[in-house]
Amino acid sequence: MSDTPDPSTTSPGTDARGITRRRALAYGAAGTAGAALAGVMSTGPAAQAATAPSIDLRFDDPTALFPIDGSGRATPQLLVTVTAQDALSGTVAWAVKARSTQTVRTATAGFTAGAGTPQTITIPLGALDPDYYRVSVTVTDAGGAQLLATTLGLGVLRPTVSGVRPGSAFGLGIRSEGNPAVTKRIAQLMGVKWTRGLASVQPDTVSPAPNTFWGQADIDKARAEVAEWLSYGISPMGGINYNMSWNVQPDANGRPLPTYRNRPKDMVAHADMVYHAIAPLQDLVQNWELWNEPWVHGRYWSTGDSQDYRNMSKLIWDRVKPDFPDVNLVGGGSVSYNRDAVYAKGSTDTGYIDGSVNHAYGYPDATQYAMAKTQVEMDRRWSRSGGRGGQWQTECGTSVVNSFPSLPVEQAIYGVARTLAPTYLLHMLAGAEADSPIRIFWFSLCYDKPYSGQEFNIYDSSTKTPLPAVVAYTTMTSILEDATLQTELYPDAKSTWGFLFRTEDGKGRAAIYADQIYKGSDESSAAGYHGTLKLRDAHGVRVYDYLGRQLADGSANLVKLPLNPWEVLYFDTDRSAEELREVLTSRASFEYDTPLLVTPLALVKPLSAGSELQVRVENVSPGALKAILRVAAPPGWTLERTNVALHELAPGEQRVVSLPITGYQVSPDNEYRVDWTIKLPGRNDVTPSGSQTVRVAYLPCRSMTVGGGADQWSDVIPVTLTSVSATGDTKKYAMRGAWDDDYLYFRAEIQDVIASFNVAFAANPYLFPFQADSIQLGFDTGNKPDDLLAGDRHYEKCLVSLSHLYVATLASATPDHASQNAFAQLHRQCAPGSNYQTYYPTNAALPTPLGPMDATATGGREGRILITRDAVAKVTVYEVAIAWNQLPELKATLPGAAGGHATMAFAFAVADAGTGGHGMTYSTAQFGAPQSSGYNFAAFWGTGAQFSGGRVDTRWGLGR
C-alpha cells in the first residue's frame, strides 16, 4: 500500500474513482501486515457528560454475522446494556430494515436499570432471511429524552465452504490492528481463504543485526501464527515487509529513512534475510511476496531504480531456489510496473519471479480484465518459471469516501458492495482462460480499530458491525468456492458478463451481471444497463442476488430476474454445467432498456452538397435484435430520411447507417446536436433515446509552419472540447489539424489559469510528461506487434489497444520552474517496438526509443514543437508537427490525388495539472460513449477504462 499514487497508472486530476488511483494517504509501513468511514454511520452524540448513562449496543454474536440454520433463516438478538449512576428506566425503539429502506420489523422494549448496576435487555429480532440489514436503535428515558440514536449493520449469511482451499481465488486484506480472534472469525464466516502477510515475520525479527538471524522461539511463534490461520481455513501468503532497520539506503541527501521508504542498502544481506525468513516456514507457506509497491522513485523505493529491483529479485532467487525449489517468489507491484521494470525488454536479469502482483483499485470496468490478462501473459512468457506462482491482486477495492463521494453514505455503502464480486469475477476469468492461478485480496477488513487506509474498511469499526460488502463477499464465496470457472458466456455483448462454473461432480454454477455505463461518472447505478432476464426451462435452478437474497427457488420453469449494473446474479443447480449453460444462453432472453449503443459519428469532411450523417448502431445485448432507428436532424438541417429499419443485429454487431444531408447550416462552433430514438418491436415498455454532439473532424492537406502564427490556421475547422470541473468552472480546448507530405500538424489552444510543468527531462527523467500540463495525441493505426492480447475472443469487447501515443509538454530549464525559462518537449510514449513500456534510465534501449523526441521549433528528424503561453489571457498554445516517419502505417493510407480522402482513428486529451486544474479531458468522451480497452501500461492514455478516456476509436478525416 502506498500514500503516493502509482505514477504508471495516474494522471493529474484522475481521482480515486479511477482504476488504481487513491487519495494520498499514509497507508503506513506495515503494508503487508495490515478516519474517513469510522463513525460515519453513527447518528448518536459524539460524547456524553461524565454522569450520563452508558449505553452499549451489540448482537449476541460479536461479529454481527449470522449464518442461516437448517430452516434457511437466522435469529439474531440485539443486546442493549444500560449503566446509569442513578436508577433509570426508559424505552428502546428498534427497527430492522433490509438494505436500509425495506422495513422488516419494528418494536419497542422497556428497561429498568438500577443505580450503578448494568442492565442488559435482550431483544430478539425475529427470523431473518439471508441479506444485509440495518438495525436502527433509539434509546430514550422515561421522560422522553433521547439517550442514544444509532444504526448497526447486520449480516445474515449463506453458509460458506470450510477448510483450507489452496486453489481458491478468495483473499482479503485482513488488518492486524483489530481484535485478532474476532477478525479471524469474521473472515472464516465470509469464506476467506487467503490472507496477506504474517505479523510475526518482520525483517528486524528475522535479521536484527548483520549476519544475525532469528532463533527458535521467534520461529515457533511464526509457525504457530501460520497454524492458527490454517485452523480458520485461511492460508497465509508470506510477505517480506520491507527492510531491516539497519539496512535502509539513505535518501539522496544521505539522511536516514524508515524501513519502508527505500531499497535495501546491502542487497546481499537483504537476500540472506529473505532466505532465513522462508527457510523455517517453507513447508507451511509456499508463496512469498518480495516487496510492496516498489515504484521507482516512489514512496517505497525512493532513490533506487528499476535495475536495483531486478538485481534484488535475482539475488533472492539465487539464494532461495537451490534449497527450496517449490517456494514461489512473487514480485512486482502493478501490471505496468511489471512490464516496465521486472520484465523490461532487453534489460539485465529480468523475470526472476514465479508470479506477479497487481493492485487493481477502482471500479470493475472491463479494463481490470484486460490488466489481469496482460499480467498472465507477461508471467507466462517472461517469468523464469513460466508464471508458475500465478497472479496476485494483493490490493483492490472501492471505498465510500473515494469511489462514491457524491452519493449519500447510506447509498454509497451499497455502491462498494456492488463492485466487489464483478472485480473478483473479471480477474478470475483472466486466470481461468490461461489456466493460471489467480488470487484476489479485497482491501480491507478491520473489526474495531482505526488504521491508515480505513476508508476502505468493510466493517464499521465504530459500531463493530459489517457493511454490505461483507455480505456481498460471503454470497460470492458461498456459491463459487469449490467450483471451477469454465468460460465467459457472452463475449460479444458489452452490456453483460456471464461466468459459468462447474463443481467437481459436474454441477453448474454461474454468475451474471449487467455492466455500468460511464456518463460523466460511474457512481450512480442509474447510468448502467437495466432490464430483465427471462429464463425458460429453469426448473432446478436456484437464483440469488448479490446480497444473498433468493430470487428463484428452482420450482418454476419460467423465471424473470432483474438486471441492474454491477449487481451479480448467482445461479446454483444440481443440473450439469452444460445444461446450465444452455439455460443461460439459448434459453435466455435479455430485455435491456438500452440494448443498442447508438453513436452519431463525427463528420470526416466539411459540410457540402452530398454530405452524409453517419450513425453507428451496435447490439450490446447477448441476443439478436431488430429495431427502427429514428434520427432528428440538427437545427437548420434536413435529412433525406430519418427512419431506418435495422434487421437482425447479431450480438456485438456494429452497423453504420448513412443519412444523406439535403440541407444544412454551418455552426460557428462546429457543434451539431443529433437526437435519436429506437423502436424495438414487441417492446412497448421502453423507447431508448439519446443525443450526441457531432463535430466535423477534418484535417486538410496544407503545409503549416510551426511558430508561423495563428492566421495560417484561420480557415481550418476547430474541434472544441468543454471541460467542467467539480466546482462548475468551465474551460474550452480547441484542436485543429492539417497535413502535408512531410508532417502531420496539430495546433491546440488550451485555456489554463495556472501553468504547471516539470523540470527538464535531463534533470529528472523519472517525471512523466503526462502528469504536467500537456496534450496527448493517440492513434490506432492497427500495427501493434507488442500487443499481448491480440486475437483474444474478448478483444473487440474490451481489449483493443492503441499503437502510437505522443505527449507535448513544457519543461523548465531551471530548478525554480520559472515559466520564462520553459521550453517545449515532444515525448514518444508508445509506438510499435516500444513494448508498451515507460522510459526508465537503467532499462535497455528499445527498438523504438522512448522519451523526448528529436523535435524543436525549427526542425528535428522526428518532428517540430513549439508551446507558447499568454499569461494575461491564460491560454497555452501547442503547435506540433509529427514527421510521417513516426506514423508510416498512417502515411501509407493518405490520399494521393486531389479530392482524395482517408480516415484515421485518432483522439486527443488535455491534462490540466496543478492547483485548481481540471485534470484529464478526453476527446473520446465527448465524441460518444467511451468504450473500455486494454491500455494497461504506463505509456499513459488513461488506463483504457471508460472513466479515463476509453478506447481511441474516434475517426478523423484527411483530405487532399
Buried (B, 14 or more C-beta within 10 A) or exposed (E): BBBBBBBBBBBBBBBBBBBBBBBEBEBBBBBBBBEBBBBBBBEBEEEEEEEEBBBEBBBBBBBBBBBBEEEEBBBBBBEBBBBBEEEBBBBBBBBBBBBBEEEBBEEEBEBEBEEEEEBEBEBEBBBBBBBBBBBBBBBBBEEEEEBBBBBBBBBBBBEBBEEBBEEBBBBBBBBBBBBBEBBBBBBBBBBBBBBBBBBBBBBBBBBBEEEEBBEEEBBEBBBEBBEBBBEBBBBBBBBBBBBBBBBBBBEEEEEEBEBBBBBBBBBEBBBBBBBBBBBBBBEBBBBBBBBBBBBBBBBBBBBBBBBBBBBBBBBBBEBBBEEBEEBBBBBBBBBBBBBBBBBBBEBEBBBBBBBBBBBBBBBBBBBBBBBBBBBBBBBBEBBBBEBBBBBBBBBBBBBBBBBBBEBEEBBBBBBBBBBBBBBBBBBBBBBBBBEBBBBBBBBBBBBBBBBBBBBBBBBBBBBBBBBBBBBBBBBBBBBBBBBBBBBBBBBBBBBBBBBBBBBEEEBBBBBBBBBBBBBEEBBBBEBBBBBBBBBEBBBBBBBBBBBBBBBBEBEEEEBBBEBBBBBBBBBBBBBBBEBBBBBBBEBBBBBBBBBBBBBBBBBBBBBEEEBBBBBBBBBBBBBEBBBEBBBBBBEEBEBEEEEBEBEEBEBBBBBEBEBEBBEBEEBEEBBBBBBBBBBBEEBEEBEBEBEBBBBBBBBBBBBBEBEEEEEBBEEBBBBBBEBEBEEEEEBBBBBBBBBBEEBBBBBBBBBBEEBBBBBBBEEEBBBBBBBBBBBBBBBBBEBBEBBBBEEBEBBBBBBBBBBBBBBBBBBBBEEEBEEEEBBBBBBBBBBBBBBBBBBBEBBEEBEBBBBBBBBBBEEBEBBBBBBBBEEEEBBBBBBBBBBBEBBEBBBEEBEEEEEEEBBBBBBBBBBBBBEEBBBBBBBBBBBBBBBBBBBBBBBBBBBBBBBBBBBBBBBBBBBB
